[in-house]
């Protein structure tokens, strides 16, 4: 938006035969308006996309595997094992991070 709106505006001004100083001023005004709009709209998250689960269908998976519950569980367990430096076999799906894996500090 910050590039598209000023560019479209410049094309319209140029096609209308606007003088050079008008093109520069127009580009600045349109860029400024786009920056304000982007800043204000950038924090708005639609109600239907407020959880990680709701975003999952929109995330690109490199190996084209579908993000099933089992796939996500396996990835979380792999990442947990890697970050904690413990064998994957010692992590079970029903483990609690604090109570079972000792992540209280």
KENUGU-954016 format. One record per residue: residue in three letters; x, y, z of N, C-alpha, C, O in turn. Coordinates in pm, whole numbers, plus 32768, in hexadecimal, padded with zeros to 4 digits. Layout:
N
ALAXYZXYZXYZXYZ ...
END
This chain:
105
UNK80527F8A80008000800080008057807E8000803580E17FBF UNK80C780798048811A80F18050815F810E7FCB818D817F7FB6 UNK816780AF7F7481A380C77EF1813680CD7E86813F811D7E29 UNK80D280797E93806980707E2E801680EE7E1E7FFD811A7DAE UNK7FEA81297E8D7F9781A07E857FE182167E477FAC82557DEC UNK805B82377E7480A382A57E3380C1828A7DA080B982E57D4E UNK80E3820F7D7F810181EE7CF4808681FF7C9C808F82397C30 UNK801481CD7CC97F9981DC7C7D7F7582707C6E7F4A829C7C04 UNK7F8782BC7CDA7F6A834B7CD57FC483947C727F9783EC7C29 UNK804483707C7180A283AE7C14807D838F7B84808783E67B2D UNK805483167B6A802C82F07AE27FB483437AB67FB083737A44 UNK7F5383547B107EDD83A37AEE7F0484357AD77ED684727A76 UNK7F58846E7B2E7F8284FA7B1E7FD2850C7A9D7FC0856F7A56 UNK802A84AE7A7F807B84B77A07802384AF798A803584FB792A UNK7FC58452798D7F6A8441791A7F1484BD79067EEC84DC7896 UNK7EF8850479727EA6857D79697EF985F5793D7EC286627927 UNK7F7D85E3792E7FD4864E79007FFD86AF796C801887247950 UNK8003868179E9802A86D87A5880BC86FF7A4B810D86AF7A1D UNK80E0877A7A75816C87A57A7081C187587AD5818D87187B30 UNK8245875F7AC282A387147B158296872C7BAA829986CD7BF9 UNK828787AB7BD3827D87C77C6381FF878A7C9E81FE87647D13 UNK819487807C4E811887427C7E812C86AC7C9180F586717CEE UNK817B866F7C3A819885DF7C4881E385C37CCA81C485647D11 UNK824686187CE7829586067D62823D861C7DDC823E85CB7E3A UNK81F2868A7DDC819A86A77E4E812F863C7E5D811186127ECD UNK80F786117DEF809085A97DF480C785267E29808584E27E78 UNK814085027DFF817E84877E308192848D7EC68179842B7F0C UNK81C085007EF781D7850E7F86815485047FD4814D84BE8039 UNK80EE85497FA7806C85477FED803184BB7FEC7FFF848C8052 UNK803684797F7A7FFF83F17F728050838E7FC6801783348004 UNK80D4839D7FC781278346801B8105835B80AE80F882FB80FA UNK80F683D980D680D783FA8161804F83BF81888040838781F5 UNK7FEC83CC81317F678394814D7F6D82FC81577F2C82C181AE UNK7FBA82BE81017FC8822C8106800F820181867FEB819B81C1 UNK8072824C81B180BA822A822C805E823282A5806281DB82FC UNK800B829982AA7FAC82A6831A7F46823683177F2981F9837F UNK7F0F821982A27EAC81AE82967EE7812782BC7EA780D88302 UNK7F60810C828F7FA1808D82AF7FBC808283447FA98017837E UNK7FE780EE8381800380ED84117F8580D284617F87808384C0 UNK7F188110843C7E9B80FF84877E5A8079846D7E1F803E84C8 UNK7E63804783F47E237FC883D37E7B7F5083F47E4A7EDF83F9 UNK7EFB7F67840C7F587EF984247F3F7EAD84A47F697E3A84B0 UNK7EFD7EEA85057EE37EA985867E5C7E63858C7E3C7E2385F0 UNK7E0F7E6F85247D8A7E3485247D947DA284FA7DC27D83848C UNK7D697D4885527D6A7CB985357CD87C8C852E7C8D7CA0858D UNK7CAF7C5184BF7C247C2484B57C007BC185247C547B72854F UNK7B857BC685507B567B7085BE7B6F7ADC85A17B927A9185FC UNK7B5F7AB285247B6D7A2485027BFF79F784F87C18798184DD UNK7C5F7A52850C7CEC7A2D85037D397A5285827DAD7A7A857A UNK7CFB7A4485F57D3A7A6E86727D8579FF86BB7DC17A188723 UNK7D84798586857DCE791886C37E3278DE86607E2578F085E7 UNK7E95789886957EF97858863E7EB577F085E77ED677E28571 UNK7E5777A7861F7E10774085D37DC5777A855D7DBD773A84F3 UNK7D8D77F0856D7D43783085007D9F785C848F7D757866841C UNK7E1E787684AF7E7F78A084497EBE782B83FF7EF6783E8393 UNK7EB677B584377EF9774083FD7ED97729836A7F357709831E UNK7E5C7738833C7E43772082AD7E8A778382507E9A776781D9 UNK7EB677F482847EF5785982317F8E785282327FD0789E81EB UNK7FC577F88282805677EB828D808677898224804F771C8214 UNK80EC77B081DC8124775A8175818076F481B581DA77178201 UNK816A7676819581BB760981C9821675DC815881E775BC80EB UNK829975DA817282FA75BC810B82E6753980C382F475338049 UNK82C574D0810B82B8744E80CB8228743080A0820773BE807F UNK81D3749480A18149748B807480F6742A80C8808A7401809D UNK81267405813C80D873AC8192806B73FD81D88081746F8201 UNK7FF873C181E47F89740682267FA4741082BC7FDE73B582F8 UNK7F7B747E82F87F91749683867F24745083D87EC774918409 UNK7F3073D083E57ED1738784377EF9739584C97F6873C484E7 UNK7EA2736F85237EBF737685B27F3C732485D47F91734F8622 UNK7F4672AC85997FB8725585B3803A7290857E80A2728685C0 UNK803672CE850880AD730D84CF80DF737E8529815773868546 UNK808373D4855580AA744385AB80E1740F8630814674428661 UNK80A273A9866980D2736F86E78161733B86D781B67353872D UNK817C72F3866C820272BD8655826A732C864682D87322867C UNK8247739685FE82A4740785EC82BF744D867183317471868E UNK8257746286C1826974A2874482C3744C879D8319748087E3 UNK82AF73CA87998303737187EA8393737487B983EF7375880B UNK83A9737787358431737F86FF84767401872784EA7401874F UNK842F746E871A846874F0873D848574F787D284ED752C87FB UNK842A74C38825843E74C188B684BA747188DA850C749C892B UNK84C873FB889E853E73A788B985BE73EE8891862173EA88D9 UNK85BB742E881E8632747587ED865574EA884986CA74FC886C UNK85F37539886F860D75AF88C18636758B8950868675D2898D UNK8601751D8984862474F38A0C869F749A8A1186D974858A7C UNK86C87466899E873C740F899B8722738789D8877C734B8A13 UNK86A7735789CB868672D38A008658727A898D862872AD8928 UNK866671F6899B863C719C892F85A571A68915855671B58972 UNK8581719D889884F471A4887184A3713588B4842D714888D3 UNK84E170C388CA849B70518906846C706E89958411702C89C6 UNK84AA70CF89D7848470EF8A61841071518A6B83E471748AD8 UNK83DF717E89F8836F71DC89F682F3719289C482F471588958 UNK828A71958A13820C715689EF81A371C089D181AC72308A05 UNK814071A0897E80DB720389588092724489CD806872B789C3 UNK808171FC8A3B803772338AAC809172718B17806172928B83 UNK811172818AFA816C72BF8B5B814B73528B70812273998B14 UNK815E737C8BEA814B74078C1181D674478C168232740B8C4D UNK81E574C08BDC826974FF8BD582A875108C5D831F74F28C6D UNK825E753E8CC0829875588D44829F74D98D96830A74B58DC8 UNK822F74948DA3822874208DFA827C73AA8DCA82BF73698E1A UNK827A738E8D4782BE73178D14834773338CD683A072DD8CDA UNK835973AB8C9E83D773CA8C598430742B8CA7849E744B8C7C UNK83FF74598D1A845174AD8D71846C75398D3D84D675718D5A UNK841275748CF4842675FA8CBC83EA76668D16839B76B88CE7 UNK840C76678D9483D676CB8DEE843277438E00840D77A48E41 UNK84A7773E8DC7850177B18DD5853C77D98D52858A78388D4B 
END
